[in-house]
Amino acid sequence: NKQTDAKKKKSLAENYEKQLAAKREAFTKDYAAKVKAADNNITAQIGKKATEMGYTMVLPKSAVVYGGDDITAAILKVIK
């Protein structure tokens, strides 16, 4: 706001936009890495518990139309 020269104002605005975009990209990458690590950890825990229980395949409830064993409660105990 203190800058009165239009060219300098535009230059400053562009510089701030670049800095903001860089910070946004870094945050997005960091967030994606953390989500991926958490997902991999949860998937590994599900696989381990399912194997211990004698299962060779685990499907989400939404993929099962009829039958099967619901092991959600046992998995939630392990994940929490």
N, C-alpha and C positions, 0 to 999 in steps of 0.2 A: 504494500500500500504506500510505502514511503517513496518508492521508485516512481518518477514522473515520466521518464523516457519510455515510449511505447515499445521500442525494440528491446530494451533491457527488461521490461516487464514480461514481454513474450518469451524472452530467453530464460528468465527465471521460472516462469510458469512451466515451460517445457522441461527444464531441469528438475523441478519438483515432481512433474508427472513421471519422468524417467525413474527417479528415486522411488516413488510410490509403486510403480510397476515392478521394479526390481524387488522391493520388499514383499509385495504381494506374491510374486513368483516364488521367492524363497519360502514364504510361509506356506504356500500351496504345496510345494515339494516336500517340506518337512511334515506337514499334515498327512500327505499321501503316504509317506514312508512310515509314519507312526500307525496309520490305519492298516497298512499292509502287514506290518509286524504283528499287530494285535490279531488280525484275521488269521495269519499263519499260526500264531500261538493257539488260538481257539480251535482251528482246524486240526492241529496236532493233538490237542487234548481230546477232542471228539474221537479222532482215530484211535488213540491209545485206549480210551475207555471202551469204545465199541469192540476193539480187538479183545480186550480183557473179558468182555461179556460174550464173546464168541460170534460176533457179527462180522461179516465180510463186506457189507454194504450199508451205508447210512444215507437216507434220503430225507429231504425236508417234508414236513407234514403236507404241504401244499402239492407235492408231487405224487402222493399216495392217494389213490382213489378208494381202495378197499383193502383191508387186511393189514398185516404187518404188526410189529410190536412198537409201541410208543416208548422210547427211552429218553424222552425229553427231561424228565425229572432227574434221572441219574446223571445226565450230561450237565444239567444246570448246577448240580451239587459240585461237580468237578471244576467247572468254569469259574464259579464264584469263589 
